[in-house]
Amino acid sequence: PNWKKHKKHVFIMSSAGKPIFSRYGNEELLNPIYGVMCSLVNFVSEQNDTLRCIYAGDHKIAFLVRGPVFLVMASRTGEPAAHLTRQLQFLYTQLVSILTRKGLEHVFRRRHGFDLRNLLGASGEQFLSNLASSMDAHKASSSLPLQTSLSYLLGA
C-alpha cells in the first residue's frame, strides 16, 4: 500500500469503521485496515481498557479515541508515543473546528455508520493533510508559542 512508503501516516475513522481521512492513499482501498483498527479499539474497550500504542517492528501505532471518532498514527520516525498522541489530538481539534464536536456527535447519534467524508469535503481534507505535513516539518508536537501578554493574562 502507498501509505507504507511514508515514515508517518494518519488514519481517521468513525467508531463504525467508516473512513474519514487518510493522509496517503485511497480510503476505499484501505477499508480492511480501517476495519482491523476499529476492531482492535473496540475489543480493548470491551475489556474496560484503552488502546494507546502498539509497537510492531520499527513502527509505533498510536491510537486516540474521541467519542465516535478514532484517530490512528502509524510512525517509524522514532518519536515517542506521547508525541504521536499529541499530534493526533491536534488533528482531532482541526477536525472539530471544521465539523464541530456537537455536529459530529449529533450525526453519529442519528446514523452510526454515517460517511463523514462528504461533510468534511476536499477543503477539510486539505486542512488535515496540511496540518499533518506541518507537524512533520516543524515537529509541532511541542507546545506552540503564546503571546507574552496573553500568557501573563492567563497566569501561565
C-alpha positions as CSV (number, residue, x, y, z in Angstrom):
1,P,0.0,0.0,0.0
2,N,1.0,3.6,-0.7
3,W,0.9,4.6,3.0
4,K,3.7,2.1,3.9
5,K,6.2,4.1,1.8
6,H,6.0,7.0,4.2
7,K,7.5,7.4,7.6
8,K,4.2,8.6,9.2
9,H,0.6,8.0,8.2
10,V,-2.7,9.1,9.7
11,F,-6.0,7.3,9.6
12,I,-9.2,8.8,11.0
13,M,-12.3,6.7,11.1
14,S,-15.7,6.5,12.8
15,S,-16.4,4.1,15.6
16,A,-18.3,2.1,12.9
17,G,-15.1,1.7,11.0
18,K,-16.1,4.2,8.2
19,P,-13.1,6.0,6.8
20,I,-13.0,9.8,7.4
21,F,-9.4,10.7,6.4
22,S,-6.3,9.0,5.2
23,R,-3.1,11.0,4.8
24,Y,-1.8,8.9,1.9
25,G,-3.8,6.5,-0.3
26,N,-7.4,6.0,-1.1
27,E,-9.7,5.4,1.9
28,E,-11.7,2.9,-0.1
29,L,-8.7,0.7,-0.7
30,L,-7.8,0.9,3.0
31,N,-11.2,-0.3,4.2
32,P,-9.7,-3.6,5.5
33,I,-7.1,-1.8,7.6
34,Y,-9.8,0.6,9.0
35,G,-11.8,-2.5,9.9
36,V,-8.9,-4.1,11.8
37,M,-8.0,-0.9,13.7
38,C,-11.6,-0.3,14.6
39,S,-11.9,-3.9,15.8
40,L,-8.8,-3.6,17.9
41,V,-10.0,-0.4,19.6
42,N,-13.5,-1.9,20.3
43,F,-12.0,-5.2,21.6
44,V,-9.8,-3.4,24.1
45,S,-12.6,-1.0,25.0
46,E,-14.8,-4.1,25.8
47,Q,-12.2,-5.1,28.3
48,N,-12.6,-1.7,30.1
49,D,-9.3,-0.5,28.8
50,T,-7.9,2.0,26.3
51,L,-5.6,1.1,23.4
52,R,-2.9,3.7,23.3
53,C,0.0,2.3,21.3
54,I,1.2,-0.8,19.5
55,Y,4.8,-1.5,18.7
56,A,5.3,-3.5,15.6
57,G,8.9,-3.8,14.2
58,D,10.1,-0.3,13.6
59,H,6.5,1.1,13.7
60,K,4.7,2.8,16.6
61,I,1.0,2.8,16.1
62,A,-0.7,5.4,18.3
63,F,-4.4,5.5,18.9
64,L,-6.7,8.3,20.2
65,V,-10.4,7.8,20.7
66,R,-12.6,10.8,20.9
67,G,-16.2,9.8,21.2
68,P,-17.3,8.4,17.8
69,V,-14.0,9.3,16.1
70,F,-10.9,7.0,16.2
71,L,-7.6,8.5,15.2
72,V,-4.6,6.3,14.4
73,M,-1.0,7.3,13.5
74,A,1.5,4.7,12.2
75,S,5.0,6.1,12.5
76,R,8.6,5.0,12.1
77,T,10.1,8.3,12.9
78,G,11.4,7.4,16.4
79,E,9.1,10.0,18.0
80,P,7.8,9.0,21.5
81,A,4.2,7.6,21.5
82,A,3.2,10.7,23.6
83,H,4.2,13.0,20.8
84,L,2.2,10.9,18.3
85,T,-0.8,11.1,20.5
86,R,-0.4,14.8,20.9
87,Q,-0.3,15.1,17.1
88,L,-3.5,13.1,16.8
89,Q,-5.1,15.5,19.3
90,F,-4.1,18.4,17.1
91,L,-5.7,16.6,14.1
92,Y,-8.9,15.9,16.1
93,T,-9.0,19.6,17.2
94,Q,-8.7,20.6,13.5
95,L,-11.5,18.1,12.5
96,V,-13.8,19.5,15.2
97,S,-13.0,23.1,14.1
98,I,-14.3,22.1,10.6
99,L,-17.3,20.0,11.6
100,T,-17.9,21.0,15.3
101,R,-17.9,18.4,18.1
102,K,-21.7,18.8,18.6
103,G,-22.2,18.3,14.9
104,L,-20.1,15.1,14.9
105,E,-22.0,13.7,18.0
106,H,-25.4,14.6,16.5
107,V,-24.6,13.0,13.1
108,F,-23.3,9.8,14.8
109,R,-26.2,9.6,17.3
110,R,-28.7,9.6,14.4
111,R,-26.7,7.5,11.9
112,H,-23.9,5.4,13.5
113,G,-22.4,4.4,10.1
114,F,-22.6,7.9,8.5
115,D,-19.9,8.7,6.0
116,L,-18.3,12.0,7.2
117,R,-16.2,12.5,4.1
118,N,-19.0,14.3,2.3
119,L,-19.3,16.8,5.2
120,L,-15.6,17.2,5.5
121,G,-15.2,17.9,1.8
122,A,-12.0,18.5,-0.2
123,S,-11.1,21.7,1.7
124,G,-11.4,19.9,5.1
125,E,-9.2,17.0,3.9
126,Q,-6.7,19.6,2.7
127,F,-6.6,21.3,6.1
128,L,-6.0,17.9,7.8
129,S,-3.3,17.0,5.3
130,N,-1.6,20.4,5.7
131,L,-1.6,20.1,9.4
132,A,-0.1,16.6,9.3
133,S,2.6,17.9,6.9
134,S,3.3,20.8,9.1
135,M,3.7,18.5,12.1
136,D,6.4,16.6,10.2
137,A,8.2,19.7,9.0
138,H,8.1,21.6,12.3
139,K,7.8,18.9,14.9
140,A,4.5,20.6,16.0
141,S,4.1,18.1,18.8
142,S,5.8,20.5,21.1
143,S,4.0,23.5,22.7
144,L,3.0,26.3,20.4
145,P,4.3,29.8,21.4
146,L,1.8,32.1,23.3
147,Q,1.9,35.8,23.1
148,T,3.5,37.2,26.3
149,S,0.6,39.4,27.2
150,L,-1.8,36.6,26.8
151,S,0.4,34.3,28.8
152,Y,0.5,36.8,31.6
153,L,-3.2,37.3,31.5
154,L,-3.8,33.5,31.8
155,G,-1.3,33.2,34.6
156,A,1.0,30.8,32.7
